[in-house]
């Protein structure tokens, strides 16, 4: 249901493959931050995405939890990248993005690498996603 919603709202979202399409043996680790505060940790390993909040975030009272990740103590697991993170990858049909994909020989089905390459900042939220 959520996938249908995002496909209608963000047409370019349709051309970004789901993580389960690209299962590889590479590991990708990311730290989600706002200002100097580490919010949490996103990881891709052998086809599985995980997200968990940092201890510092669990102990602070300034920032709210991320929509879709309401339990501060849970380690979230999924075969596909959650929309909160997936929206950080630009539409792959954009000419500028196609140029980058070609110049850097990037496999457009490798969602973890696409997130690493394009996902650091997003104009829709103030969070920074740093590859580790």
Secondary structure, DSSP 8 states (H G I E B T S, - for coil): -HHHHHHHH-GGGGGS--GGG---S-EEEEEEEETTEEEEEEEEETTEEEEEE-HHHHH-SSS---TT---TT--EEESS--HHHHTTS--TTSHHHHHHHHHTT--TT-HHHHHHHH-S-BTTBS-EEEE-
